[in-house]
Amino acid sequence: MSEPITEAAAPRPSATQEKLFTPNFLLASLVTLASFSSFYFLLATLPVYIVQVGGSESEVGLIIGVFSAVAVVLRPFVGRAADDRGKRLFILAGTALLAICSGLYTLARTVPLLLSLRLIHAVGWASFGTSTNALIADLAPKSRRGAAMGYFGMFSNLAMAVGPAIGVIMMTSFSFPVLFAASAGVALLAVILALPIKEPVHEARLVATTGAGNGIIERTALFPSMVLTLTAVTYGSIVSFLPLYAAKHQVENPGFFFTVYAITLIVSRGFTGQLSDRYGRRAVIAPGLVLATAGLWLLSAATSVPALIVVAILYGLAFASIQPALMALVVDRAPASRRGAAMGTYSAAMDLGIGIGSIIWGFVAQVAGFEVMYVASGCFALLALAAFLAGTRHQPAGSARA
């Protein structure tokens, strides 16, 4: 087991000297790439497998949906525990569970077994994801937090861009056992990459383990998390219903939307993160929410491939602006001893928003149609903007804490 690095052991460098791409930062980012790739291999293929072993459409929804539900519940608990026991421990445990569960899907050939395995898989996902976010929060230099969150997020976006397509290729060209073995192998690579990580130990964290601030939810993270939840509600309308909307307008292969969206995120996240470091979180988050509103309202009238590409770019730029800056804002506000709890609160907000959005927009689409649904989704982005501006109105425009 590697020895922790104590921040107090060396003087803090000046802002212009603070190094971002350290070995630990790169290792944590590669762990994220491998773990998310393992997850995305199964994103578009697991529903097919569930049906193949005899599951119904409703059982597909249950098995897939329980994953996010468990993650929402567990993330704050994992974050708090990681503050006490260290992030690296939960990263290793989480990625190990990802590897084991991915490999066991080939043996789970009944709905009850798949549901049970999916529950355990979700425990690994919550442990790995929350702890890795918290570790990056510890590793990020104070003057470059926005950039750190932006570059770190690129690795999960890269997995999103290529993972589902690779998973489908393995499913159709080979077999499900090969697919599950590949998913397990990539997750095992994440375990190996996590082994040499050295976790910084803050003086504040050493004090915190005596009992101060033991709440599961970090209060300083509640406001940014609320803004993220409102924003993620809009993403629920994209991830759950865009393929159906595209099919209604006879647009072939809507998967290209998510590819363009992911590429936009990869290209722009580092840049938008740097902007938030230079000009303040507020100066990046607010325009991002405006872009999200514009993209969703345009989507309500988009009936062609070029229009959907424009929407994908706008919405990708929106999330590239919003997510890294909000995550950096969480770290700005949270005590060093509570970053795990803060990241647990923040991470749960994204899952919660997507889940709520998927439910709400299903009813709206059924009653009023997809066009009205996307107009209403854009209004949620406006609501997030109004809430954010109201909550930061007393902060200077260039303040990183805004």
Buried (B, 14 or more C-beta within 10 A) or exposed (E): EEEEBEBEEEEEEEEEEBEBEBEBBBBBBBBBBBBBBBBBBBBBBBBEBBEEBEBEEEBBBBBBBBBBBBBBBBBBBBBBBBBEEBBBBBBBBBBBBBBBBBBBBBEBEEBEBBBEBBBBBBBBBBBBBBBBBBBBBBBBBBBBBBBBBBBBBBBBBBBBBBBBBBBBEBBEEEEBEEBBBBBBBBBBBBBEBBBEBBBBBBEBBEBBEEEEBEEBBBBBBBBBBBBBBBBBBBBBBBEBBBBEBBEEEEBEEBBBBBBBBBBBBBBBBBBBBBBBBBBBBBBBBBBBBBBBBBBBBBBBEBEEBEBBBBBBBBBBBBBBBBBBBBBBBBBBBBBBBBBBBBBBBBBBBBBBBBBBBBEBBBEBBEEEBBBEBBBBBBBBBBBBBEBBEEBBEEBEEEBBEB
